[in-house]
Amino acid sequence: MARMRPLGKDEVPEAIREMLEAGERWLGEPPLSTGIQARCPEILEASRALGAAPGKSGLLDAQLRTLVCLRAAEMVGCPF
């Protein structure tokens, strides 16, 4: 359980609401991390940019990038 309550869709600006809804469509529920990071939109934007950087760089093919992401998630104990 998170130490801080994530913000819900009705508590965030429209742009962040769209992120929560996209995550909900993908995962079946709004991502906890997005709801928490929504408390500081600058952190949320930086986190999204960091996550998108490997795909935009073109340095790794899609299969290797997926394996790297899975291994990183496994190392930090991510349940997704």
Secondary structure by P-SEA (a helix, b strand, c coil): cccbbbbccccccaaaaaaaaaaaaacccccaaaaaacccaaaaaaaaaaaacccccccccaaaaaaaaaaaaaaacccc
